[in-house]
Each structure stands twice: as structure tokens, then as C-alpha cells.
Amino acid sequence: MELRQLKYFLAVAEELNFARAAERLHMTQPPLTVAIRKLEEELGVRLFERTTRRVQLTDAGERFRERSERIVADVQAAKQDAADASDGRVGRLRVGFVSSASYALLPHGVRQFRADNPRVELELVPAASGEQVEALLEGRIDVGILRDPERVPGLELTPLVQERMVAVLPADHPLAGGGEVRAAELALHPLILFSYPLMPGYVARVLEAFEGGPRLNVVQQAVHQETVLGLVAVGVGCSVLPESVADALLPGVVARPLSGAPLTRLVAARGAKGSVLGQRFIEALTLA
């Protein structure tokens, strides 16, 4: 049985007239009559009662019509889903992100993407930059929002946001009361930095800011920005974070400009042969 046969049958079932059904199907009546007869022979039942005056569905025909309508509708829906998936309109997208992207960039981008792609299931996965690189290469996420990533063969990078780094200090710290903080002065105090394997690019940018100064006194390493802020708040040490941290400072923590205005950037990453959905999400981020 072919889909074409079901469409022929449904046309006759709706018109209850072979001539009108043939015209609707852009064919002549004899081939349509033959096609319906062959369908009845294949099914082993009569689908229509025919007289010289009218055509009427049998009980079997009524039942077959219900099933045929569902089958044709399902096939049409499957074709549309396939087309939508090809165009990036439907499916599932897994997006990794560093915590510092969650303050402004990510929320705006997600809202834009969901408004434009309501049929896409979006899964957000918090992870450090190093973790995201591995996840991208292994296919566990489709798009990553990383901070200062190094170039990796097989990944396509799209710059998103560039911002200054700032010194993050306990409010009662000796350097907290002034304006700009010199890196050489900050280096004399206990520091909290990210773990290098997890945030290699960003840690490298921070070390560049301190280059040529005294040896750093790193007393604690952390994974997430929220953890760093918590440690600063309880006086474990100071840190260097992106300027956007100002939107998430805890009580008892202040941010001050860092001398030399060192820069950090957020970058979107995806596989070189990434999906249309991934590209659409990155486009939404660039509009944020």
C-alpha cells in the first residue's frame, strides 16, 4: 500500500463523487476508479457502495477513512519536522556556559532564541571553559560560552563580549578605599584564582596583568565565580574578575578598576560542522 493510494481514497471519501475527486487530484476518472478498486482488492473489503446515482462509504470505508486521515497527517507532520530540523526550527540544543555569562549575556540571548525558536528544547549546562572544550569535542554539548579560550582545532570561535578586569576585594581591605588598584600592589596580598586546567585562557590573562611584579601569593583556587566571591567576602583573599561581576557582588565585597585596564572576553564555540540550531543560538547571543 502506498501513500498515493490513501490520498486517492481520501479524495473520493470527501467528495463522494469520482469525477469531482479526479478533478481535484488533477487526473482523469478511469485511473482513479482503477486505483480504488485495486485498493479494495488489497484490503479485501469494499470501501464504497456505488450506484448510478451516488457513492457512499461502507462501514469498513468509514473506519479506514479515520485511520487514513491520521496516517496522511502524520506523514505530513514528519515531513514538516524534517524540514524544520534542517532549517534549525526544531530539535534539542545543549549549551554550556561559564558562570560569568549568566548575568546579562546569557539571559538576553536565551530569551531572544526562545522567542524565535519556540519548538527547540534548550538545555543549559554550567561548566568551566576547560570542561566545555572537552564536552564540545566529545559531542556532549553543541555550543559553549567560554572565557578567553585558546584556539582548538575542530572548534569555531565567535567573539561575543570584551570587558575590563577588576580587582575584587573585601570592603575593609586596605586597597578597597581608593580608585584604581595597581597590579603590583595587589600581588602583595593573598589571592584567589581559578584553577588553571579549568580556566586556562582566563588565568593566563590574569597572570599577564601581574607580569613583572612580585611573586603571587595564591592561597586558594576555585572553579566558579560565585565561589570566588564567597571566599573574598569571608576575607580569604582578593581576586581578579571580569567587570560584569559588579552585577553580582556580595555584601562586604567591592570591585575596583585594575591598573593597565587588562581585558577579558567571552567567546561562543561550536564544532566546525555544527548544527544550524547552534548557529542560530550564537546569532541570538550577538544580538543580546
Summary of the structure (lengths in Angstrom):
residues: 288
radius of gyration: 31.9
end to end distance: 51.5
largest distance: 104.0
contacts: 906
relative contact order: 0.15
helix: 45%
strand: 25%
